Structure formats: C-alpha cells, structure tokens
Amino acid sequence: MENPAQSPSSASGEIVTDPATGAIAPSFAPRTDLSGLSRCAEAIRQELAKVIVGQHALAELLLTAILADGHVLLEGVPGVAKTLTAKLLARTLAVPFSRLQFTPDLMPSDVLGTSVFLPNKAEFEFRPGPIFASIVLIDEINRAPAKTQSALFEVMEERQMTQDGTRYAMADPFVVLATQNPIEQEGTYRLPEAQLDRFLFKLTVGYPTMEEEVAILQGHHAGFGGTPLEKVQAVLTADDLRELRQQVQRQHVEPKLLEYIAQLVGQTRAHKSLYLGASPRASLALLNGAKALAALRGRDFVTPEDVQYLAPHVLRHRILLTPEREMEGHTADDVVKQIIQQIEVPR
C-alpha cells in the first residue's frame, strides 16, 4: 500500500516552488493538525506517571479507547493497578465519574436507577443510578449475576437506557472501564458474549518489570506510598474530548486497508481452531481503534502496523476456541497471530 505520507494525495493541495531549482512541487502538509492532540495525550501521560510506575503501553491503549469512543475491559491478577489506573485516567478528564463495585447481590436497579413514588405528587419519579456518568468504573464486573449483566447491554451499546417506557440518554462522553480477575472462579459469573462484544478492547494487565517494581518499592519506602489521587489534575474537558474525537474520525484510511481489516476479521469466521468468529462490530472497532492509535502516534493516516498492533486487543474477547484447541493449550492470541501471518499485508 502506498504510504500516504509520501503520496501527493495526502498533501493539503497547496503548490509550492523549490527555491533551489525553481521546480513546482506539491506540499505534503498533514491534512489534520494533530499537535493539540499530541500535547493533550502527553499531558495525560505525565499526570498518570505521577502515581503509576511503568504501564506505558496500557496508558496508550486506554487513551486510544477514549479517543475511539469505546469501552475497555481490564483483566489481570489482583495488585497490578487495574482499578487505580482507571481511576487516575478518569481524574485527567473534567467529566462526571462514578464507581460501581459489582457483587453477587447487586440488582439492575442498583446500576441503572429506580422509580420512586412521591405521595405528595401521586406520581413516580426516576432516580438515576451511578451509570449516569461520563466515566464509569465497574470493579470486578464478573461478580454480578446474569440479570445485572444484561442491564448493561442497552446502555453500553446505545448510550441510553429505557425505564417504564421512557428513554434516558447517557452523558457525552460515556465510557465504561471494567476490571476482572481471571484467576478466581468462586463467586464469579462468566460474562455473556453479547456483553464482551460491547467492549472495544480487552486489555491484559501484566506484572511490572524488575526495574519498575524496584521503583515502586523505592517510592513507597521514601514516603510516597498509598494512592495520592489528588496529585493528578484534569487535563481535558468534555468539549475538548469531543473535538479530539472529531479529528480522529477524519483520519485517512486507504481502501486497501479497509479490505485488510475485513479480511482479518473474516478469517476468524473460517478458522479451523475457532468455534466462534468475530462479528462486523469487531471490524468497526479495529478501524476506529487504528484511527485513534495513529493520531496518538502523530500520524494523520492509518498503517497496517496500527491494525496488527490492535488486532489481539480487539479480537481476543470476541472469538472462542474449539474444545480441542483449548485442551492443547492454545489461546485466542495465538490464533490471532496466525491469522495476521497468513494474510498478505497491503502495500
């Protein structure tokens, strides 16, 4: 695929003259000025770094999801700062924030809200639940039963909820950041496929490196332990975020790259190791995520490398291995890697 950065079609259309030769040459100025987006992203990274040690790739992927207007599922063992990172990210945005601790006895009304009868008015009044915020952190999302999980279907996909025949719209922006522990099984409920498909990314949070863990210990020993959330300041308002998202939507994507995305996702439906392939929602997630990632990396065009980098995070929770492959120890990431290697990269 032709690199848009080197193609006249990627220029702003302005014609300039080479001062040395006098020849007329096209100007290759970017279509979109991404300097403001880059400054905001770097400011958010610096705010997170005040408390979080390392986790640079995780921060980039979370920013990618925010810019792509998608929800994120964070999976990792206890103690790797999943919840802390989500809370700190929310503090960098000057928008309403709420946190939900999912438990086995949680009811849908505890999430969405409920109608309360007012005797003096002889009518019911809807009292919004904690889901009515711009950034919603759901901790241990797999600890709530199926009826509570199903209450999130409409609100996560359509950014609205319906109560007693009345539609209530969510705030704009609206992002769900959910965490879960993959190890503990007692007292947990497997997330329905319909809900997993509503998450843009499923991110696996691993252990810190030896150097990062030493830095954590040094900071704690020096008296900087705990979780000083007040150190983190808001960087973006809701209006700022909406403007940045509009820039991301204007990112250039070559037609061949759209075909490449469709081939990657389509191959999951025909792969012999998979019982369930990804839906077109995965293709849209891969496209929107690649646009946001390219913008974060200072480009106004998407490359195949952006798509390949995000493919595991977009697909790992949307595909199911056959029982035979699971018994052999294969993972969803292994299959995604095979698919990427099998499909020709557009140039």
MIFILUM-454251 format. One record per residue (C-alpha): residue in one letter; x, y, z negated. Coordinates in steps of 0.2 Angstrom, whole numbers, padded with zeros to 4 digits, always signed. Each point is the difference from the previous one (the first is absolute). Example, Ala and Ser with C-alpha at 12.3 -4.5 7.8 and 13.67 -1.06 7.14 Angstrom:
2
a+0062-0022-0039
s+0006+0017+0003
//
This chain:
347
m+0000+0000+0000
e+0006+0017+0004
n+0006+0010-0015
p-0012+0015-0001
a+0014+0010-0008
q+0010-0001+0017
s-0015+0001+0011
p-0006+0016+0009
s-0018-0005-0005
s+0005+0002-0018
a+0005+0018+0002
s-0010+0015-0004
g-0001+0005+0019
e+0011+0015-0002
i+0013+0002+0014
v+0017+0007-0005
t+0016+0004+0010
d+0017-0008-0004
p+0011+0015-0004
a+0015-0009+0006
t-0006-0006+0017
g-0015+0010+0003
a-0010-0016+0004
i-0018-0001-0006
a-0004-0013-0013
p-0015-0005-0010
s+0000+0004-0019
f-0001-0015-0011
a-0008+0009-0016
p-0011-0011-0010
r-0018+0000+0003
t-0004+0002-0019
d+0010+0010-0013
l+0003-0013-0013
s+0012+0011-0011
g-0014+0004-0012
l-0005-0018-0002
s+0018-0005-0003
r+0002+0013-0013
c-0016-0006-0009
a+0006-0018+0001
e+0017+0004-0007
a-0008+0010-0014
i-0011-0015-0005
r+0015-0011+0000
q+0010+0011-0011
e-0015+0001-0012
l-0001-0019-0001
a+0019-0001-0003
k-0002+0010-0016
v-0007-0016-0008
i+0002-0015+0012
v+0017-0007+0003
g+0002-0007+0018
q-0016-0007+0009
h+0004+0011+0015
a-0008-0011+0013
l-0016-0002-0011
a-0001+0019-0001
e+0001+0002+0018
l-0013-0013+0003
l-0012+0008-0012
l+0003+0017+0008
t-0004-0009+0017
a-0016-0007-0007
i-0005+0017-0007
l+0003+0009+0017
a-0009-0014+0009
d-0015+0001-0011
g+0001-0018-0006
h-0002-0009-0016
v+0015-0010-0008
l+0001-0016-0009
l+0016-0002-0011
e+0005-0017-0005
g+0013-0004-0012
v+0005-0008-0017
p-0003+0010-0016
g+0013+0014-0004
v+0005+0005+0018
a-0008+0017-0001
k-0015-0003+0011
t-0013+0010-0010
l+0013+0013-0005
t+0005+0003+0018
a-0019+0002+0005
k-0003+0012-0014
l+0015+0010+0004
l-0005+0001+0018
a-0017+0006-0005
r+0008+0014-0010
t+0009+0007+0015
l-0017+0003+0008
a-0011+0014-0007
v-0016-0010+0002
p-0012-0009-0013
f+0007-0016-0007
s-0008-0015-0009
r+0006-0016-0007
l-0010-0016-0001
q+0006-0015-0011
f-0009-0015+0008
t-0005-0013-0012
p-0011-0016+0001
d-0015+0009-0008
l+0001+0015+0011
m-0017+0004+0009
p-0003+0008+0016
s-0008+0015-0009
d+0016+0002-0010
v+0009+0004+0017
l-0013+0009+0011
g-0011+0008-0013
t-0018-0002-0006
s-0017+0009+0000
v-0005+0006-0017
f-0018+0004-0004
l-0003+0018-0007
p-0016+0000-0011
n-0002+0019+0001
k+0000+0000+0019
a-0009-0017+0002
e+0013-0005+0013
f+0016-0009+0003
e+0017+0009+0002
f+0015-0008+0008
r+0016+0000-0011
p+0015-0002+0011
g+0013-0014-0005
p+0019+0002+0000
i+0000-0005+0019
f-0004+0018+0004
a+0017+0006+0001
s+0013+0004+0013
i+0013-0012-0006
v-0007-0016-0009
l+0012-0011-0009
i-0007-0018-0003
d+0011-0009-0012
e+0000-0020+0001
i-0014+0001+0014
n+0000-0019+0000
r-0007-0002-0018
a-0018+0006+0005
p-0013-0012+0005
a-0007-0002+0018
k-0015+0012-0003
t+0011+0014-0006
q+0012-0003+0015
s-0014+0001+0012
a-0005+0017-0007
l+0016+0006+0008
f-0004-0005+0018
e-0011+0014+0006
v+0010+0014-0010
m+0017-0006+0007
e-0005-0002+0018
e-0013+0014+0002
r+0006+0012-0013
q-0018+0000-0007
m-0011-0009-0012
t-0019-0003+0000
q-0010+0001-0016
d-0019-0002-0001
g-0001+0004+0019
t+0011+0016-0002
r+0016+0002+0009
y+0015+0008-0010
a+0015+0005+0010
m+0018-0003-0008
a+0012+0014-0002
d+0012+0005+0015
p+0013-0007-0002
f-0005-0016-0007
v+0014-0014-0003
v-0001-0015-0011
l+0017-0006-0007
a-0003-0018-0008
t+0012-0011-0009
q+0000-0019-0003
n+0011-0013-0008
p+0004-0015+0011
i+0006-0011-0014
e-0014-0001-0013
q-0015-0010+0005
e-0010-0001-0016
g-0014+0013-0001
t+0002+0006+0018
y-0010-0002+0016
r+0006-0001+0017
l-0004+0015+0011
p-0012-0003+0014
e+0007+0001+0017
a-0013+0014+0004
q+0008+0011-0014
l+0018-0005+0005
d-0003+0006+0018
r-0005+0017-0007
f+0018+0003-0006
l+0011+0009+0013
f+0016-0008-0008
k+0004-0014-0012
l+0016+0005-0008
t+0011-0012-0010
v+0009+0008-0014
g+0016-0009-0004
y+0013+0001-0014
p+0013+0014-0001
t+0018-0002+0005
m+0013-0003-0013
e+0006+0018+0003
e-0018+0007-0002
e-0003-0010-0016
v+0016+0007-0007
a-0006+0017+0004
i-0017-0003-0008
l+0009-0006-0016
q+0012+0015+0000
g-0015+0012+0001
h-0010-0009-0014
h+0016-0001-0011
a+0003+0019+0003
g-0017+0004-0007
f-0010+0001+0016
g-0010-0015-0002
g-0019-0001+0001
t-0010+0006+0014
p+0001+0019+0000
l-0014+0003+0013
e+0000+0019-0004
k+0017+0002+0009
v-0008-0004+0016
q-0009+0015+0008
a-0013+0001+0014
v+0007+0003+0017
l-0015-0001+0012
t-0018+0006-0001
a-0014-0008+0009
d+0000+0012+0014
d+0019-0002+0002
l-0003-0019+0002
r-0014+0002+0012
e+0011+0011+0011
l+0015-0013-0001
r-0012-0014+0005
q-0006+0010+0015
q+0018+0001+0006
v+0003-0018-0003
q-0015-0004+0011
r+0007+0010+0014
q+0016-0011+0001
h+0004-0006+0017
v-0002-0019+0004
e+0005-0008+0017
p-0014-0011+0008
k+0013-0014+0000
l+0001+0002-0019
l-0019-0002-0002
e+0001-0016+0010
y+0015-0006-0011
i-0011+0003-0016
a-0015-0009+0008
q+0012-0015+0004
l+0007-0001-0017
v-0017-0001-0009
g-0007-0011+0014
q+0013-0013-0002
t-0005-0002-0018
r-0017-0007+0006
a+0009-0013+0011
h+0014-0005-0011
k+0001-0018-0005
s+0005+0003-0018
l-0014+0012-0003
y-0018-0005-0006
l-0006+0018+0001
g+0007+0014+0011
a-0001+0019-0001
s-0015+0010+0006
p+0000+0016+0010
r+0001+0009-0016
a+0018-0006-0002
s+0004+0008+0017
l-0007+0017-0005
a+0010-0001-0016
l+0016-0004+0009
l-0003+0014+0012
n-0004+0013-0014
g+0014-0006-0011
a+0013+0001+0014
k-0006+0018+0004
a+0003+0005-0018
l+0016-0009-0002
a+0007+0008+0015
a-0005+0017-0006
l+0008-0003-0017
r+0016-0005+0009
g+0000+0017+0010
r-0006-0007+0017
d-0016+0006+0010
f-0001-0017+0009
v-0002-0018-0006
t+0013-0013+0004
p-0001-0019+0000
e+0011+0000-0015
d-0013+0009-0010
v-0013-0013+0005
q+0012-0015-0005
y+0004+0008-0016
l-0018+0002-0006
a-0006-0016+0008
p+0003-0011-0016
h-0008+0013-0012
v-0016+0001+0012
l-0002-0018+0004
r+0006-0010-0016
h-0017+0002-0009
r-0011-0002+0016
i+0006-0017+0006
l-0002-0018-0008
l+0012-0014+0002
t-0006-0017+0004
p+0001-0013-0015
e+0014-0009+0009
r+0011+0016+0001
e-0003+0004-0018
m+0005-0017-0006
e+0016+0002+0010
g+0004+0016-0009
h-0003+0013+0014
t-0006+0017-0004
a-0010+0013+0010
d+0015+0010+0002
d+0009-0014+0009
v-0013-0002+0013
v-0001+0019+0003
k+0019+0000+0003
q-0002-0015+0012
i-0013+0010+0010
i+0011+0015+0001
q+0014-0010+0007
q-0011-0009+0013
i-0008+0016+0007
e+0010+0010+0013
v+0004+0018-0007
p-0005+0013+0013
r+0013+0012+0006
//
